[in-house]
C-alpha cells in the first residue's frame, strides 16, 4: 500500500473511534488493521495510537499526524474531484450533518432526490442536535440553527425568516387548556430539549414590560429534536421549537401555535430571529457536488415548506 493509503486509513481509524470500526468500513479484518497500523508506526518509528481491548487513543505524535493527515486526505479528495468534474458529471463523497428534526424532514429527502439525479455522488448523512466539528470529523457541509461565526468556516443562509415558536397539539389543548401568559406554563407539561446533558429549560419571552426568562419544569426531556416534535404531535405536552421544524404541522393543523407574540427563544442570545444556515469548511476548492447540493437543498426547502 502507498503512503497516501496508509494516511487515509489512519485518519479513518481516528474518525471511526477504533481499528475494528474502521476495518468494517473498508472491509478489513481486525488482524489486517492491526498489521497496517503497526507497519505505519514502524515506518515512522513513532507510536501514533495507544491501543487497548476497549479503546484507541491518539498519542501526542499521533494527534499531530492526524491533523496533518486530515489536510492530506482533504486535498487529495479535492484534487480527484477537480479532475473528474472536467467530465461534466457530479461525483465524489458528500458528507452532511444536520439537526435531527430538520434533517429528517428536509435534508434526508432532498439528499435522496439529489443522489437519484447524480448517481456518482456518494452521500452520508449524520443527524445530531449538538455542534459537530466539521473539519475534525471530515464533513463537507453542516445545517445548523443560530449564528455560529467561526474563522475556519463559511456561512451561507438557508432560511432567512426563522424563529422559535411555542406549540402543542389540539388534543393537548383540549385536555389541559391553553396558556394565556408565559407564567401559565409552570402548570403545564413542557417538553424540553437537552444538550450535552444540560436541560434547556430557560425559555425567553417578551411583553410590553420587556424581556424575561422563565424556567419551566420538564415533563419529558430529550436531546433529539425530532422526538420532542413527535411527543408534541402525540399530545404529550408543549414544545418550544424552531418554526422551520413545525411550520407544516402548524399550517396543516396538527399543532397549534401558543403565545405567538411573546416567544423569543431558549436563552439570552436569542433575539426573536434564529437563523438556519449551511456551513462548510473554508477551502481553496469546494467540490462541485457540495456547491450543487447547497443550491438544491435551498430550492427543496423553499418548495416543500414555503419558507
Secondary structure, 3 states (H helix, E strand, C coil): CCHHHHHHHHHHHHHHCCHHHHHHHHCCCHHHHHHHHHHHHHHHCCCCEEECCCCEEECHHHHHHHHHHHHHHHHHHHHHHHHHHHHCCCCEEEEEEECHHHHHHHHHHHHHHHHHHCCCEEEEEEECCCCCCHHHHCCCEEEEECCCCCCCEEEEEEECCCCEEEEECHHHHHHHCCCCCHHHHHHCCEEEEEECCEECCEEEEEECCEEEEEECCEEEEECCHHHHHHHHHCCCCEEEEEHHHHHHHHHCCCCEEECCCCEEECCCCCCCCCCEEEEEECCCCCCHHHHHHHHHHHHHHHHHHCC
